[in-house]
Amino acid sequence: MTSCAFSSSPSAPVGIKTIVPPPLPSPRHPARFTSSLLCDELSALGQDDDDEAVPVPDNLLSTPRMVRNAVYSFVNPEDQSKNAFLLGWNKEFAKELGVDINKIERSQWSEQELDNLVKLLTGGGRKIPAPQRDEDDAGKGPRETQPWAHCYGGHQFGYYAGQLGDGRAISLYETVNPATGQSWELQLKGAGKTPYSRFADGYAVLRSSIREYLCAEAVATLDVASSRSLAIMSTETMVVREEGGEPGSIVCRVAPSWIRFGSFEIFFYRKDRVNLRRLAEYVCDEVYSLPRDDPQEMAAFKEQFRKAELETIPEPESDEPRHVNAAVEGEAQGAPATTKQPKALYRNRFAKMFEQVAYKTAIMVSGWQAIGFCHGVMNTDNMSILGLTIDFGPYAFLDKYDPLFICNHSDSEGRYSFQQQPGICLWNLGRLALTLENLIGAQERVDDLDWLHQQETDTEKEERLKEGAKDIVVEILNKSFRDVFLKDYRRRMNEKMGLGGADQVKDEDLTKIVVPALAWMDDYEVDYHQFFRALADYKVEGADTVDKNGAQIEALVKRLLPTPVHLARGSAAVEEIKGWLEPYHLRLVQSSDLKDDQTRRIRMNKVNPAFVLRNWVAQRVIERVTESVMKTREESIEEDPDKNLLDRVLWMCQHPFGEDASQADETTTTADGTCEIKRNNAGLEVYGEYVGPVPEWGQGIQCSCSS
Ligand SMILES: Nc1ncnc2c1ncn2[C@@H]1O[C@H](COP(=O)(O)OP(=O)(O)OP(=O)(O)O)[C@@H](O)[C@H]1O
């Protein structure tokens, strides 16, 4: 890359620097939030087209402050482009984003295009392609972004922390992939100070950027919703952290929406009902595309049920309308249903939105539990309104299976330990529900909903609204979170164990096979991921009971037990493994769909990764890339023997299952009856040392939180 200067466009006003568009897709809006949400007034001063408007200097725009009465602030990324260069480009995600197919590969870009991209992503340029849909702007050519930072609050480790906000993340613009219709918001993390930076510097260090860049892709590939990574840049600056000076970096990360639970909390705790309502409407409209509540349906509901509620309340009818939920209070506790009156509940769009959030959060966390992912900082400011995995800080994939595993060394009490994650999601959903209870509790009452658009206080009314939300929220948490979580977790675990897909899950699979298998792994400190790859090689053909498979079981145990100390307990392990292997074996042989060893193996190896982004792998990449960044750029390109490690590991994150899952390992029985399994690494050579046991130096690595 040359140290390119901006090229001047002939039509640009004198003094304004212009660059040609980089190979990125066009924006839908220069700034999506401008449409319906309130902007921080100070930051908006210089942003309109009015000739009279005086541009606000960047340092004032980004001055940390309390931002009230606003959902976001305009702010420009700090120009860190001087010596910046592109460290990694995720071409697989670029396709999903809708980047011009002829510009997917770095090798397809001109030097100018590379320069433009790096400048845009490191704050040195603001020109983006012309908007896609805005007819007024059509044909006007490149225009400027109006980057913004979002205002949010959040509960951190159980306590409400007040205003947090995007302190080092700045959204550039939103784009829609015309082929898929999916919209994406491009955000730079580490882009410099914003009004929400509080006492911090707005930067990100290379170490944390690499971890986020890789892990978002690893998680997404394992079929768990996640933010995505488009690119990672080295800013060639030093950033000061607890550990000393470290190279700085920016990640361009992308999500359909970056709104968090904490986005609602900030307005709730400030008693700012107007912004809370606007944000909720925005999420219903733009994020979930929920239709507006139908006034006629609401009126009909009111007529039919509220009047009846005042008189004598009828038993719910079987052909009641879809939105009516006749929850019978007390039924759950075993009280006779007839002694309690049924309540007719109307789920307005805010309840439906909450239901969607609960559902998506359940699916996300069932994914985490199944893939063995520990998030580490499940504060409400890190909970996405779309159930995406966001904020890849001190995360870790499990090595050995340990339900008590804590990956965040600041979490001394294990609030966010591996086994706590589903419960914490529920707790966090409870925090979100609190912010929405007025809106949900209003149900079909238009007058109450209108009242909620104002800032007026009426404690009695609010109590009534709160009461009106209670049953709806409880039911959503039960049905759309708890039940969904359990169902999805069963499905995922059954698939991992080769017990078939969703339609084949049996009630006792979890209690008789999955849970005892996990307990066995915990007891013998078995590697969580290797367990499933080894189990895929287990054969039932020719053995109608587990007892006929003795030699194979011994070999399996030998392959899984991590150290000689564990191996010394080998015979106990063999006996104990039978506790779940027996029902497992029977379950397989009794099903014509499951008993074919080869088919099952292929299926299992398609959901159980051979490559896992373990902490030691991420650490290795960090060390190599840091080393090369610390050299001059020319040196690093010429001399770094592992210069492609970042790209290679990204590729592994995106292709973790092995290239050829169909090749079976070879099982041989020796003369003395012992059984050896020779690993067939066909297709795994490409991963080199990055598949297989964790090296000694890499066991138990924890990462620092000062990112
Ligand atoms: N170096 C920094 N400069 C400014 N603000 C920061 C910095 N590090 C963290 N913050 C802010 O502190 C809060 C909590 O930090 P947390 O570690 O959860 O977020 P993060 O990793 O910066 O961001 P994200 O959740 O957007 O991935 C957020 O408001 C975040 O923006």
The ligand as an SDF file (V2000), in Angstrom:
LIG
                    3D

 31 33  0  0  0  0  0  0  0  0999 V2000
  -11.1060    1.8380   25.4610 N   0  0  0  0  0  0  0  0  0  0  0  0
  -12.3480    2.2630   25.6090 C   0  0  0  0  0  0  0  0  0  0  0  0
  -12.6740    3.5310   25.3070 N   0  0  0  0  0  0  0  0  0  0  0  0
  -13.9300    3.9770   25.4630 C   0  0  0  0  0  0  0  0  0  0  0  0
  -14.9330    3.2680   25.9390 N   0  0  0  0  0  0  0  0  0  0  0  0
  -14.6790    1.9910   26.2600 C   0  0  0  0  0  0  0  0  0  0  0  0
  -13.3770    1.4200   26.1060 C   0  0  0  0  0  0  0  0  0  0  0  0
  -13.4330    0.1450   26.5140 N   0  0  0  0  0  0  0  0  0  0  0  0
  -14.7120   -0.0930   26.8860 C   0  0  0  0  0  0  0  0  0  0  0  0
  -15.4520    1.0160   26.7340 N   0  0  0  0  0  0  0  0  0  0  0  0
  -16.8810    1.1610   27.0310 C   0  0  0  0  0  0  0  0  0  0  0  0
  -17.1630    0.5350   28.2660 O   0  0  0  0  0  0  0  0  0  0  0  0
  -18.4410   -0.0840   28.2210 C   0  0  0  0  0  0  0  0  0  0  0  0
  -18.3610   -1.5320   28.5960 C   0  0  0  0  0  0  0  0  0  0  0  0
  -17.3090   -2.1440   27.9160 O   0  0  0  0  0  0  0  0  0  0  0  0
  -17.3550   -3.5570   27.1980 P   0  0  0  0  0  0  0  0  0  0  0  0
  -16.0440   -4.1720   27.4140 O   0  0  0  0  0  0  0  0  0  0  0  0
  -18.5930   -4.2840   27.5220 O   0  0  0  0  0  0  0  0  0  0  0  0
  -17.5350   -3.0660   25.7180 O   0  0  0  0  0  0  0  0  0  0  0  0
  -16.6230   -3.0670   24.4660 P   0  0  0  0  0  0  0  0  0  0  0  0
  -15.8390   -4.2800   24.3720 O   0  0  0  0  0  0  0  0  0  0  0  0
  -15.8840   -1.8140   24.3200 O   0  0  0  0  0  0  0  0  0  0  0  0
  -17.7590   -2.9260   23.3950 O   0  0  0  0  0  0  0  0  0  0  0  0
  -18.8490   -3.7540   22.7040 P   0  0  0  0  0  0  0  0  0  0  0  0
  -19.8390   -4.1980   23.7350 O   0  0  0  0  0  0  0  0  0  0  0  0
  -19.3970   -2.6770   21.8470 O   0  0  0  0  0  0  0  0  0  0  0  0
  -18.1680   -4.8410   21.9770 O   0  0  0  0  0  0  0  0  0  0  0  0
  -18.9880    0.1840   26.8310 C   0  0  0  0  0  0  0  0  0  0  0  0
  -19.7780    1.3190   26.9360 O   0  0  0  0  0  0  0  0  0  0  0  0
  -17.7540    0.4460   26.0330 C   0  0  0  0  0  0  0  0  0  0  0  0
  -18.0160    1.2450   24.9020 O   0  0  0  0  0  0  0  0  0  0  0  0
  1  2  1  0
  2  3  1  0
  2  7  2  0
  3  4  2  0
  4  5  1  0
  5  6  2  0
  6  7  1  0
  6 10  1  0
  7  8  1  0
  8  9  2  0
  9 10  1  0
 10 11  1  0
 11 12  1  0
 11 30  1  0
 12 13  1  0
 13 14  1  0
 13 28  1  0
 14 15  1  0
 15 16  1  0
 16 17  2  0
 16 18  1  0
 16 19  1  0
 19 20  1  0
 20 21  2  0
 20 22  1  0
 20 23  1  0
 23 24  1  0
 24 25  2  0
 24 26  1  0
 24 27  1  0
 28 29  1  0
 28 30  1  0
 30 31  1  0
M  END
$$$$
